[in-house]
């Protein structure tokens, strides 16, 4: 669902505002997860102000079903037996917490600390050797989501990723 409405007076409501508080109107951008009162399904609401000539002109709202995001994060196609995609948020204590169930810890959502993966880097980065939440050495590629304190990473155990190279080296 994409909707936009002209912005005029401070605090003006917009077309999707029935699910947002007044405090979110006028912010540059926000991400919230809450139940949609229309259908009772938890959804991610992304709200951002769109400007023309540096003046706020509209508010763009994009809504995603949380179950669709979870399904995408838990699709391990092409990630081998140890790869997974992680989505984490940085909390007030600077801890990076998993927002969704993990491949090897399905109860880890909102509990598992992912600090060892260095997801809160200021720029997008690929780490060649970090330790994941299981204590395994992994290769991880990190993408920070600029309008939030969220980060996404795709990782795979280092041994699995480099296994074919090691086999070739040993064969030679």
VENRA-V906611 format. One line per field, one symbol per residue. ss: DSSP state (2 for helix, 1 for strand, 0 for the rest). psi: psi as a letter, one per 20 degrees, with the letter a starting at -180 (. if undefined). burial: I if it has 24 or more other ideal C-beta (glycine too) atoms within 12 Angstrom, else O. Layout:
ss->???
psi->???
burial->???
This chain:
ss->0111110000000000222002220000111111100000011111111111001111111111122222222000000000011111110000011100010010000000102220000000111111100000111111111000011111111222222222222220
psi->ppqqqqpeqpjqqrhjihjqqhhhpiqgqqpqprpohgijppqppppqppqpljpphrppppppphhhgggghjojpjjbiiqrpqpqqpahjjqoppirqqgjnijipjgppkhiilhkqirqqpphnrpaiijqprpppppqohjakqqqqpqqpggggjghggggghh.
burial->OOOOOOIOOOOOOIOIOOIIOOOIIIIOIIIIIOOOOOOOOOIIIIIIIIOOOOOIOOIIIOIIOIOOIIOOIOOOOOIOOIIIIIIIIIOOOOOIIIIIIIIIOOOIIOOIIIOIIIIIOOOOOOIOOIOIIOOIOIIIIIOIIOOIOIIIIIIIIIOOIOOOOOOOOOOO
